[in-house]
Amino acid sequence: MSPCVSRKHTMRYHAFTLLVFCIALVTGCNEGTPQSKEGVNDQDLIAEEVSDCNMTEAPDPNNNTFASFENLQKRLFHSIDHNDVYQDCQEFMRLHREGKLSGTTFYGDDSETSQNELPESIRSLQSTYVRVNEIMVDISFSSGDKGTQSLSCFSNELGEPTSRGNNAKGLGFRSDPYSMDKLSGKESLSFLNENYNHFEMELIPGLTYNRFTEEQTVPPENVRQSNERMDTMMDFMMKTINELVVKKQRLLHRTNHHEFLKACRQVIVRYNEGVYSRAKINFGDPASEKDWKQIPQIILDFEPVYIWLKKDSVIVALIGGLDHAGVIAYMNDEKTAAGDDDFKLFDGLTYYDDGLTEASEDYKDYLDSLENEAIPYLDWKRKQMNLPIPKRTQYRK
């Protein structure tokens, strides 16, 4: 039985988010004809897009004119060599994993020494900034109040990315009311710009174009501060991931499940007797402090983020929000369930984990391997493939 909390089915575990593989059809001036959503050719736009395919210099990303925004957009779709950018991004991510870069973010106004760390095909784009992590490169362009455009490149370290397919090359996001549309890749750029607050499109598998409106754009003067906050968040995420791995190891392989279930059932009995002031006890919430003291130590030892009580079951969550993992204990052994994202741990005790549905089919093998070594899933995958484990350094520029 899945816990009664929202499951967001993306690979949030490293999303570094993500979150995540979207894509576009057009990879060159002569490949395909842009069309509207109804399939009618936009001849005027086609003429403009083809004529702009010969641009050799990038427009000023800080120029607030819509023409500059459009020219940059057409260049990113039609003029650049997407395969060169993709391959250079792979090399850039490899250098990052080996700890050979001076930082995680490189700005257009950085020193020549810093700029020279960027591969040529990326440096020539003259972006506002480039961010790199273990599994993704984000190349961002600010166009003032016209919004932000970016290229996102995903790692092929564990295998080449695959296309979504012929009928779903991207996603378009509307507001008022909110909706999300699948995009075929045949839509014209004018149609996409006019109808979506944000859209993302595959250029080639592993390389995605993104457009955000000004409502989602960080002001130019705040870009560095925003990226510094992102670094802090990434450091926190890695810390959380490492702590969660230890929690999973302890729960799955270092715990007496009979005693743990006994303690959980004791909590359920206390809840039905009115001992607790609320059904959901959030740890770290001062309002729940009196309830914490009524929780058995064997449960507290896992430092759960919350405990959610019902009259015949209790959820002990190791993590919640962007990811979910933990156990559900039942008063009745016969209610023990096993689904796509959970499995029976002990009679009356079910373990659930988003990774069981969001990661590869070998995720259960990974959970079993935690008995011997507590490492994150991606690092375990790397070891299985005889790949080096990244040198993780907390960068501060």
CORLIN-V609753 format. One record per backbone hydrogen bond with DSSP energy under -1.0 kcal/mol. NH is the residue of the N-H (numbers start at 1). CO is the residue of the C=O. If there is no record, write none. Layout:
# CORLIN-V609753
NH,CO / NH,CO
This chain:
# CORLIN-V609753
5,3 / 10,8 / 12,10 / 19,17 / 24,201 / 31,28 / 35,186 / 36,40 / 39,36 / 43,41 / 46,42 / 47,43 / 48,44 / 49,45 / 50,46 / 51,47 / 52,48 / 53,50 / 55,52 / 63,60 / 69,65 / 70,66 / 71,67 / 72,68 / 73,69 / 74,70 / 75,71 / 76,72 / 77,73 / 78,74 / 79,75 / 80,75 / 82,80 / 85,81 / 86,82 / 87,83 / 88,84 / 89,85 / 90,86 / 91,87 / 92,88 / 93,89 / 94,90 / 95,91 / 96,92 / 97,93 / 98,94 / 99,96 / 100,95 / 106,130 / 108,128 / 110,107 / 115,111 / 116,112 / 117,114 / 118,115 / 123,119 / 124,120 / 125,122 / 126,123 / 128,140 / 129,140 / 130,106 / 131,138 / 132,104 / 133,136 / 137,153 / 138,131 / 139,151 / 140,129 / 141,149 / 143,147 / 146,143 / 147,144 / 148,212 / 149,141 / 150,210 / 151,139 / 152,208 / 153,137 / 154,206 / 155,135 / 159,156 / 169,183 / 170,183 / 171,200 / 172,181 / 173,198 / 174,179 / 179,174 / 181,172 / 183,170 / 192,188 / 193,189 / 194,190 / 195,191 / 196,192 / 197,173 / 198,173 / 199,211 / 200,171 / 201,209 / 202,23 / 202,169 / 203,207 / 204,207 / 207,204 / 208,152 / 209,201 / 210,150 / 211,199 / 212,148 / 213,197 / 216,213 / 217,214 / 222,219 / 223,220 / 226,222 / 227,223 / 228,224 / 229,225 / 230,226 / 231,227 / 232,228 / 233,229 / 234,230 / 235,231 / 236,232 / 237,233 / 238,234 / 239,235 / 240,236 / 241,237 / 242,238 / 243,239 / 244,240 / 245,241 / 246,242 / 247,243 / 248,244 / 249,245 / 250,246 / 251,247 / 252,248 / 253,249 / 254,250 / 257,255 / 260,256 / 261,257 / 262,258 / 263,259 / 264,260 / 265,261 / 266,262 / 267,263 / 268,264 / 269,265 / 270,266 / 271,267 / 272,268 / 273,269 / 274,271 / 275,270 / 281,307 / 283,305 / 285,282 / 288,285 / 289,286 / 292,288 / 293,289 / 294,291 / 295,292 / 299,296 / 300,296 / 301,297 / 302,299 / 303,300 / 305,317 / 307,281 / 308,315 / 309,279 / 310,313 / 314,329 / 315,308 / 316,327 / 317,306 / 318,325 / 319,325 / 325,319 / 326,352 / 327,316 / 328,350 / 329,314 / 330,348 / 331,312 / 335,332 / 336,333 / 343,351 / 345,349 / 346,349 / 349,346 / 350,328 / 351,343 / 352,326 / 353,341 / 354,324 / 356,353 / 357,354 / 358,354 / 359,355 / 363,360 / 366,362 / 367,363 / 368,364 / 369,365 / 371,368 / 372,369 / 373,369 / 375,373 / 380,376 / 381,377 / 382,378 / 383,379 / 384,380 / 385,381 / 386,383 / 387,382 / 391,97 / 395,393
